[in-house]
Amino acid sequence: MVNDFIVPFNIKIENVWNLLKYKPGDPLLFNTSLFLILFFFFLVIYNLFKNNKQARVLSLIVFSFYFYYLSAGYFIAILIVSAFINFFFGRWIASTENFPKKRILLAVTLILNLAVLGYFKYTNFLLQAINDLRGIEFNPLQIFLPIGISFYTFKALTYIFDIYYDTLKPTKNFFDFVLYLSFFPNVLMGPIDRAADFLPQINKEPFISKDDLGKATFLICSGLLKTVILSSYLEDNFIGRIFEFPLRYTGVENLFAIYAYAIRLYCDFSGYTDLAIGISLFLGFKIMDNFNSPFKATSIADFWRRWHISLSKWLLDYLFKPVQISLRSWRIFGNMIALVVTFFVCGLWHGAGWNFILWGLYFGVLMSAALLLQKPKEKLYKTLKIHNTKFLRFFQIVITFHFIAFSFLLFRLNDLQIAKDMLSQIFDFFHGEVALQFVEKMPLIFGLIVLGFVSHFFPVKIEVVIKRSITVLPLTGKIILLAFVIWLVAQFKSADIQPFIYFQF
């Protein structure tokens, strides 16, 4: 009798342990049932400690570490080491008035941070490039890229740079800094929050207003719909097939795939950001927005003010401006060099591959060209009397979007031949009559693509109305709405959940 009871009990314990331990290649995602269950139980515990700052911070750190462990396994040790290094170097930099010593400490901190990031992210790429030049076959080293290392490294460098420039006083509390660096909603995929904005919130007792609760509910619903329905479903059932064998399809289908990938990439990343911001609001924290309808951009510069805003601001403040100042005597050409350098780094930050480098340089060249053509362009608009007209704005949005959509071919494809094949199909084998057949045969896919763009180009007023409508719902209504969205998302999960694109960075 006893043995009959113990055996199934042990099996259940083993099953639970298997569920709650790290699984290589299967990171914990916000849009999984496991995360929802874990977060619900954590939220209950967290609210028990809301009046005790120390217990509240420790509970957040423990959950953040566990969350990261379920995503990256024992590479959590790198995150912990990063916290120690940057906390103490931040204090040492702030404590000295000796400028040469301060610069040396900054240089050492930069080397330590970038050396760790460079080893895991770029070692194989550099060795491959060297061996290709020498004509030697290279077998990649078994180096696993820790998820989110680019994000939390840049968060740490933000803290260090702000201390160095004397725009931030270092925190005296080590645990506060650990929480800033490891905060689970944005440790994997950002936004790259500023310590100056985050640290003061730690000392405040969590308060969730009715508006915050409504916004959080809206963002979580939006994030789930974007990441599963408008991202994973389109990828699994349409985009992946076209990109794998573009020559099997007409130019119309290839063009639709490029448009679909643009909306898929946006929904994947912005959807995760929506979830991160919404979850943070439930915890009483406000982290920065990361997207502002980027496909409404009227220029490439405007696009980068709207896309991945936290990274754009980081590059602007800590890379572009210092390079620009050092080349200020070169005037416009100095600005152009600063742009190319900044976007080269931007491309390299996204991934260790020639396609990412080309992607970054592509934007650097476009931005430089726009800088050169700015005055002639303005004169042309005034001559044609279309300056500041709706027609010009519409034209600029359409042209800018197509430049961006083309850039995403470089972003996705390691093999540039595939990009060439897609473009050749579009220009040489278009077959416009296939468009109607596509709509008839794949109405759901076409409908989701249209829905993605229509929702993206919603007037801000409509989004405000939707948020207000959710805000005025009673708590029961919000729970029912969330439950419905979760149910709807489950219907679209015809395949296993795909890892978020930006996890590789």
C-alpha positions as CSV (number, residue, x, y, z in Angstrom):
1,M,0.0,0.0,0.0
2,V,2.7,2.4,1.0
3,N,4.8,1.6,-2.1
4,D,1.8,2.0,-4.3
5,F,1.3,5.5,-2.9
6,I,5.0,6.6,-3.0
7,V,5.7,5.6,-6.6
8,P,3.1,7.8,-8.3
9,F,3.9,10.6,-5.9
10,N,7.6,10.4,-7.0
11,I,6.5,10.4,-10.6
12,K,4.5,13.5,-10.1
13,I,7.4,15.3,-8.3
14,E,9.7,14.3,-11.2
15,N,7.2,15.6,-13.8
16,V,6.9,18.9,-12.0
17,W,10.6,19.2,-11.7
18,N,11.0,18.5,-15.4
19,L,8.5,21.2,-16.1
20,L,10.2,23.8,-13.9
21,K,13.8,23.3,-14.9
22,Y,15.7,24.8,-17.8
23,K,15.3,23.1,-21.2
24,P,18.0,23.9,-23.8
25,G,16.4,25.4,-27.0
26,D,13.1,25.9,-25.2
27,P,13.2,29.3,-23.4
28,L,10.4,30.5,-21.2
29,L,8.2,32.9,-23.2
30,F,5.6,35.4,-22.0
31,N,2.9,33.8,-24.3
32,T,3.1,30.3,-22.7
33,S,0.8,28.8,-20.2
34,L,3.8,28.0,-17.9
35,F,4.7,31.7,-17.7
36,L,1.2,32.7,-17.0
37,I,0.9,30.2,-14.1
38,L,4.3,31.2,-12.6
39,F,3.5,34.9,-13.0
40,F,0.1,34.5,-11.3
41,F,1.6,32.8,-8.2
42,F,4.5,35.3,-8.1
43,L,2.0,38.2,-8.3
44,V,0.2,36.9,-5.2
45,I,3.5,36.6,-3.3
46,Y,4.7,40.0,-4.6
47,N,1.6,41.8,-3.3
48,L,2.1,40.3,0.1
49,F,5.4,42.2,0.3
50,K,4.3,45.5,-1.3
51,N,4.8,47.4,2.0
52,N,8.2,46.0,2.6
53,K,10.8,47.4,0.2
54,Q,13.6,44.9,1.0
55,A,11.3,41.8,0.7
56,R,9.7,43.2,-2.4
57,V,13.1,43.8,-4.1
58,L,14.4,40.4,-3.1
59,S,11.3,38.6,-4.4
60,L,11.6,40.4,-7.7
61,I,15.3,39.5,-8.0
62,V,14.6,35.8,-7.2
63,F,11.8,35.6,-9.7
64,S,13.9,37.5,-12.3
65,F,16.8,35.1,-11.8
66,Y,14.6,32.1,-12.0
67,F,12.9,33.5,-15.2
68,Y,16.3,34.1,-16.8
69,Y,17.5,30.6,-15.7
70,L,14.5,29.1,-17.5
71,S,15.6,31.0,-20.6
72,A,19.4,30.7,-20.5
73,G,20.2,28.0,-18.0
74,Y,23.5,28.2,-16.1
75,F,24.5,31.2,-18.2
76,I,22.7,33.2,-15.5
77,A,26.2,33.3,-13.9
78,I,27.3,35.8,-16.6
79,L,24.4,38.1,-15.6
80,I,25.4,37.9,-11.9
81,V,29.1,38.6,-12.7
82,S,28.0,41.5,-14.9
83,A,26.0,42.9,-11.9
84,F,29.1,42.8,-9.6
85,I,31.5,44.3,-12.2
86,N,29.3,47.2,-13.2
87,F,28.0,48.0,-9.7
88,F,31.5,48.3,-8.2
89,F,33.1,50.0,-11.2
90,G,30.3,52.5,-11.2
91,R,31.1,53.4,-7.6
92,W,34.8,53.7,-8.3
93,I,34.3,55.9,-11.3
94,A,32.0,58.2,-9.3
95,S,34.4,58.3,-6.3
96,T,37.4,59.8,-8.1
97,E,37.9,63.4,-9.2
98,N,41.1,62.4,-11.1
99,F,40.0,62.6,-14.8
100,P,42.7,60.3,-16.2
101,K,41.9,57.7,-13.5
102,K,38.2,58.1,-14.3
103,R,38.9,57.5,-18.0
104,I,41.0,54.4,-17.2
105,L,38.2,53.0,-15.0
106,L,35.7,53.6,-17.8
107,A,38.0,51.9,-20.4
108,V,38.5,48.9,-18.2
109,T,34.7,48.6,-17.6
110,L,34.0,48.9,-21.4
111,I,36.7,46.2,-22.1
112,L,35.2,43.8,-19.6
113,N,31.7,44.2,-20.8
114,L,32.5,44.1,-24.5
115,A,35.0,41.3,-24.1
116,V,32.3,39.0,-22.6
117,L,29.7,40.1,-25.2
118,G,32.3,39.8,-28.0
119,Y,33.4,36.3,-27.0
120,F,30.0,34.8,-26.9
121,K,28.6,36.7,-29.9
122,Y,31.4,37.3,-32.4
123,T,34.2,34.7,-31.8
124,N,32.9,32.2,-34.4
125,F,32.1,35.0,-36.9
126,L,35.6,36.5,-36.6
127,L,37.3,33.1,-36.8
128,Q,35.2,32.2,-39.8
129,A,36.1,35.4,-41.6
130,I,39.9,34.9,-40.9
131,N,39.8,31.3,-42.1
132,D,37.8,32.3,-45.2
133,L,40.5,34.8,-46.1
134,R,43.2,32.1,-45.6
135,G,41.1,29.5,-47.6
136,I,41.0,27.2,-44.6
137,E,37.9,25.2,-43.6
138,F,36.6,26.2,-40.2
139,N,34.5,24.2,-37.8
140,P,32.6,26.6,-35.5
141,L,33.4,26.4,-31.8
142,Q,30.6,25.2,-29.5
143,I,29.8,28.6,-28.1
144,F,26.2,29.1,-26.9
145,L,24.9,32.7,-27.1
146,P,23.3,33.6,-23.8
147,I,19.8,35.0,-24.5
148,G,19.5,38.7,-23.9
149,I,23.2,39.4,-23.3
150,S,23.2,42.3,-25.8
151,F,20.3,43.9,-23.9
152,Y,21.6,43.6,-20.3
153,T,25.1,44.6,-21.4
154,F,23.8,47.8,-22.9
155,K,21.7,48.4,-19.8
156,A,24.9,48.1,-17.7
157,L,26.8,50.4,-20.0
158,T,24.0,53.0,-19.8
159,Y,24.5,53.0,-16.0
160,I,28.3,53.3,-16.4
161,F,28.2,56.1,-19.1
162,D,25.7,58.1,-17.1
163,I,27.9,58.0,-14.0
164,Y,31.0,58.9,-16.1
165,Y,29.2,61.9,-17.6
166,D,28.0,62.9,-14.2
167,T,24.3,62.7,-15.1
168,L,23.6,59.9,-12.6
169,K,24.7,59.2,-9.1
170,P,25.5,55.5,-8.5
171,T,23.1,53.6,-6.3
172,K,24.5,52.6,-2.9
173,N,22.3,49.6,-2.8
174,F,23.7,46.6,-4.6
175,F,20.3,44.8,-4.7
176,D,18.7,47.8,-6.4
177,F,21.3,47.6,-9.2
178,V,20.8,43.9,-9.5
179,L,17.1,44.4,-9.9
180,Y,17.7,47.1,-12.6
181,L,20.0,44.8,-14.6
182,S,17.9,41.6,-14.2
183,F,14.3,42.9,-14.2
184,F,12.6,40.0,-15.9
185,P,10.1,41.9,-18.1
186,N,12.9,43.5,-20.2
187,V,16.0,41.5,-19.5
188,L,15.7,39.3,-22.6
189,M,14.5,41.7,-25.3
190,G,14.4,45.2,-23.8
191,P,13.5,48.0,-23.9
192,I,17.0,49.1,-22.8
193,D,15.8,51.1,-19.9
194,R,17.8,53.9,-18.3
195,A,18.9,53.5,-14.8
196,A,18.0,57.1,-14.1
197,D,14.4,56.3,-14.8
198,F,14.2,52.8,-13.3
199,L,16.1,53.1,-10.0
200,P,13.9,55.8,-8.4
201,Q,10.8,53.6,-8.9
202,I,12.3,50.8,-6.7
203,N,11.9,53.0,-3.6
204,K,8.3,53.8,-4.3
205,E,5.6,51.5,-3.0
206,P,3.9,49.9,-5.9
207,F,0.7,51.6,-7.0
208,I,-1.4,50.6,-9.9
209,S,-4.0,53.2,-10.9
210,K,-7.2,52.3,-12.8
211,D,-5.6,53.8,-16.0
212,D,-2.4,51.6,-15.4
213,L,-4.6,48.5,-15.0
214,G,-6.5,49.3,-18.2
215,K,-3.3,50.0,-20.1
216,A,-1.7,46.8,-18.9
217,T,-4.7,44.7,-19.9
218,F,-4.7,46.4,-23.3
219,L,-1.0,45.8,-23.8
220,I,-1.0,42.2,-22.8
221,C,-4.0,41.5,-25.1
222,S,-2.2,43.3,-27.9
223,G,1.1,41.5,-27.2
224,L,-0.5,38.1,-27.3
225,L,-2.4,38.8,-30.5
226,K,0.7,40.3,-32.2
227,T,3.2,37.6,-31.2
228,V,1.1,34.6,-31.9
229,I,-1.5,35.4,-34.6
230,L,0.2,38.2,-36.6
231,S,3.7,36.9,-36.2
232,S,4.1,33.1,-35.5
233,Y,1.0,32.1,-37.6
234,L,2.1,34.1,-40.6
235,E,5.6,32.8,-40.3
236,D,4.6,29.1,-40.0
237,N,2.0,29.1,-42.6
238,F,3.2,31.5,-45.3
239,I,6.4,33.6,-44.9
240,G,8.8,30.7,-44.2
241,R,7.7,28.7,-47.2
242,I,8.2,31.6,-49.6
243,F,11.6,32.7,-48.2
244,E,12.8,29.1,-48.3
245,F,12.1,28.5,-52.0
246,P,11.2,31.9,-53.6
247,L,11.7,30.6,-57.2
248,R,8.8,28.2,-56.7
249,Y,6.4,31.2,-56.4
250,T,5.4,34.2,-58.6
251,G,6.5,37.8,-58.0
252,V,3.1,38.6,-56.4
253,E,3.6,35.9,-53.8
254,N,7.2,37.0,-53.1
255,L,6.0,40.6,-52.7
256,F,3.3,39.6,-50.4
257,A,5.8,37.6,-48.4
258,I,8.1,40.6,-48.1
259,Y,5.1,42.8,-46.9
260,A,4.1,40.0,-44.5
261,Y,7.6,39.7,-43.1
262,A,7.7,43.4,-42.4
263,I,4.5,43.2,-40.4
264,R,5.7,39.9,-38.8
265,L,9.0,41.4,-37.6
266,Y,7.2,44.5,-36.2
267,C,4.5,42.4,-34.5
268,D,7.1,39.9,-33.1
269,F,9.3,42.6,-31.4
270,S,6.7,45.2,-30.6
271,G,4.3,42.5,-29.3
272,Y,7.0,41.3,-26.9
273,T,7.5,44.9,-25.8
274,D,3.8,45.3,-25.2
275,L,3.9,42.3,-23.0
276,A,7.0,43.6,-21.1
277,I,5.4,47.0,-20.5
278,G,2.1,45.5,-19.5
279,I,3.6,43.0,-17.0
280,S,5.8,45.8,-15.6
281,L,2.7,47.9,-14.9
282,F,1.1,45.0,-12.9
283,L,4.3,45.2,-10.8
284,G,4.0,49.0,-10.4
285,F,6.9,49.8,-12.7
286,K,6.8,51.9,-15.8
287,I,9.4,51.2,-18.5
288,M,9.8,53.1,-21.7
289,D,7.9,52.6,-24.9
290,N,9.9,51.1,-27.7
291,F,7.8,51.6,-30.8
292,N,5.7,54.4,-32.3
293,S,4.0,53.2,-35.5
294,P,7.3,52.9,-37.4
295,F,5.8,52.2,-40.8
296,K,4.1,55.7,-40.6
297,A,7.6,57.1,-40.9
298,T,8.1,59.7,-43.7
299,S,11.9,59.2,-43.8
300,I,14.6,56.8,-42.7
301,A,15.6,59.2,-39.9
302,D,11.9,59.3,-38.8
303,F,11.8,55.5,-38.9
304,W,14.6,55.2,-36.4
305,R,12.9,57.7,-34.1
306,R,10.0,55.2,-34.1
307,W,11.6,51.8,-34.3
308,H,13.4,50.2,-31.3
309,I,13.4,53.6,-29.7
310,S,15.5,52.5,-26.7
311,L,18.3,51.2,-28.9
312,S,18.1,54.3,-31.2
313,K,18.5,56.6,-28.2
314,W,21.3,54.5,-26.8
315,L,23.2,54.7,-30.0
316,L,22.5,58.4,-30.4
317,D,23.6,59.4,-26.9
318,Y,26.6,57.1,-26.4
319,L,28.0,56.6,-29.9
320,F,26.8,59.0,-32.6
321,K,27.1,62.2,-30.5
322,P,30.7,61.4,-29.2
323,V,31.8,60.5,-32.8
324,Q,30.1,63.6,-34.2
325,I,31.7,65.9,-31.7
326,S,35.2,64.4,-32.4
327,L,34.6,65.1,-36.1
328,R,32.8,68.4,-35.8
329,S,35.6,70.2,-37.8
330,W,34.6,68.0,-40.8
331,R,31.1,69.5,-40.7
332,I,28.6,67.5,-42.9
333,F,31.1,64.9,-43.8
334,G,31.9,64.3,-40.1
335,N,28.2,63.8,-39.5
336,M,28.0,61.3,-42.4
337,I,31.0,59.3,-41.0
338,A,29.3,59.3,-37.6
339,L,26.1,58.0,-39.1
340,V,27.9,55.2,-41.0
341,V,29.9,54.2,-37.8
342,T,26.7,54.2,-35.7
343,F,24.7,52.1,-38.1
344,F,27.6,49.7,-38.6
345,V,27.6,49.1,-34.9
346,C,23.8,48.9,-34.9
347,G,24.0,46.1,-37.5
348,L,26.7,44.3,-35.7
349,W,24.8,44.5,-32.4
350,H,21.8,42.7,-34.0
351,G,23.9,39.7,-35.1
352,A,27.3,38.3,-36.0
353,G,26.8,37.9,-39.8
354,W,27.6,39.8,-43.0
355,N,23.9,40.3,-43.6
356,F,23.6,42.3,-40.4
357,I,26.6,44.3,-41.2
358,L,25.2,45.1,-44.7
359,W,21.9,45.9,-43.1
360,G,23.5,48.4,-40.8
361,L,25.6,49.9,-43.5
362,Y,22.6,50.1,-45.8
363,F,20.9,52.5,-43.3
364,G,24.1,54.4,-42.7
365,V,24.4,55.1,-46.4
366,L,20.7,56.0,-46.7
367,M,20.9,58.4,-43.8
368,S,24.1,60.0,-45.1
369,A,22.5,60.4,-48.6
370,A,19.5,62.0,-47.0
371,L,21.7,64.5,-45.2
372,L,23.4,65.5,-48.4
373,L,20.1,65.8,-50.3
374,Q,18.2,67.5,-47.6
375,K,18.4,71.1,-49.0
376,P,18.0,70.2,-52.7
377,K,15.0,68.1,-51.7
378,E,13.3,70.9,-49.8
379,K,13.9,73.3,-52.7
380,L,12.3,70.8,-55.1
381,Y,9.2,70.4,-52.9
382,K,8.8,74.1,-52.7
383,T,9.2,74.5,-56.4
384,L,6.5,71.8,-57.0
385,K,4.4,73.4,-54.3
386,I,3.9,70.1,-52.5
387,H,5.8,71.1,-49.3
388,N,3.9,70.0,-46.2
389,T,1.0,68.5,-48.2
390,K,-0.9,65.3,-47.5
391,F,0.1,64.0,-51.0
392,L,3.8,64.5,-50.1
393,R,3.4,62.8,-46.7
394,F,1.6,59.8,-48.3
395,F,4.3,59.6,-51.0
396,Q,7.1,59.7,-48.4
397,I,5.5,57.0,-46.2
398,V,5.1,54.7,-49.2
399,I,8.7,55.2,-50.4
400,T,10.2,54.9,-46.9
401,F,8.2,51.7,-46.2
402,H,9.6,50.0,-49.3
403,F,13.2,51.0,-48.4
404,I,12.6,49.5,-45.0
405,A,10.9,46.3,-46.3
406,F,13.9,45.7,-48.6
407,S,16.2,46.2,-45.7
408,F,14.4,43.3,-43.9
409,L,15.5,41.0,-46.7
410,L,19.1,41.6,-45.6
411,F,18.0,41.3,-41.9
412,R,16.6,37.9,-42.4
413,L,18.7,36.2,-45.1
414,N,22.3,35.0,-44.6
415,D,22.2,33.9,-48.2
416,L,22.0,37.0,-50.4
417,Q,21.2,34.7,-53.4
418,I,17.7,34.2,-51.9
419,A,17.2,38.0,-51.8
420,K,18.3,38.2,-55.4
421,D,15.9,35.4,-56.4
422,M,13.0,37.1,-54.6
423,L,13.7,40.4,-56.4
424,S,14.1,38.7,-59.7
425,Q,10.7,37.0,-59.3
426,I,9.1,40.4,-58.5
427,F,10.6,42.2,-61.5
428,D,10.8,39.4,-64.0
429,F,8.0,37.0,-63.1
430,F,5.4,39.1,-61.4
431,H,2.0,37.7,-62.8
432,G,-0.4,40.2,-61.2
433,E,-3.3,37.9,-61.9
434,V,-2.1,35.6,-59.2
435,A,-3.1,38.3,-56.6
436,L,-6.8,37.4,-56.9
437,Q,-6.1,33.7,-56.7
438,F,-4.0,34.3,-53.6
439,V,-6.9,36.1,-51.9
440,E,-9.3,33.3,-52.9
441,K,-7.1,30.4,-51.9
442,M,-5.5,31.9,-48.8
443,P,-8.1,34.3,-47.3
444,L,-7.0,34.0,-43.7
445,I,-3.3,34.7,-44.6
446,F,-4.3,37.7,-46.7
447,G,-6.7,38.9,-44.1
448,L,-4.1,38.7,-41.4
449,I,-1.6,40.7,-43.5
450,V,-4.3,43.4,-44.1
451,L,-5.3,43.3,-40.5
452,G,-1.6,43.9,-39.4
453,F,-1.2,46.9,-41.6
454,V,-4.7,48.4,-40.9
455,S,-4.2,48.1,-37.1
456,H,-0.7,49.6,-37.5
457,F,-2.1,52.6,-39.4
458,F,-5.0,53.1,-36.9
459,P,-5.4,56.8,-36.0
460,V,-4.1,57.4,-32.5
461,K,-7.6,58.4,-31.5
462,I,-9.0,54.9,-32.1
463,E,-6.3,53.4,-29.9
464,V,-7.1,55.9,-27.2
465,V,-10.8,54.9,-27.4
466,I,-10.0,51.2,-27.2
467,K,-7.8,51.8,-24.1
468,R,-10.5,53.8,-22.4
469,S,-13.1,51.2,-23.1
470,I,-10.9,48.5,-21.5
471,T,-10.1,50.9,-18.6
472,V,-13.7,51.4,-17.7
473,L,-14.4,47.7,-17.6
474,P,-14.8,46.2,-14.1
475,L,-12.1,43.8,-13.0
476,T,-14.3,40.8,-14.0
477,G,-14.7,42.3,-17.5
478,K,-10.9,42.7,-17.8
479,I,-10.4,39.0,-16.7
480,I,-13.0,37.8,-19.2
481,L,-11.3,39.9,-22.0
482,L,-7.9,38.4,-21.2
483,A,-9.4,34.9,-21.0
484,F,-11.0,35.4,-24.5
485,V,-7.8,36.6,-26.0
486,I,-5.9,33.7,-24.5
487,W,-8.5,31.3,-25.9
488,L,-8.3,33.0,-29.3
489,V,-4.5,32.8,-29.3
490,A,-4.7,29.1,-28.5
491,Q,-6.8,28.4,-31.6
492,F,-4.0,29.8,-33.8
493,K,-1.3,27.7,-32.2
494,S,-1.3,25.0,-34.9
495,A,2.4,24.4,-34.3
496,D,4.9,24.8,-31.5
497,I,5.5,28.4,-30.4
498,Q,8.4,29.9,-32.4
499,P,11.2,31.7,-30.5
500,F,10.9,35.5,-30.7
501,I,13.2,36.8,-33.4
502,Y,15.1,39.2,-31.1
503,F,16.1,36.4,-28.7
504,Q,19.1,35.8,-30.9
505,F,20.5,39.2,-30.0
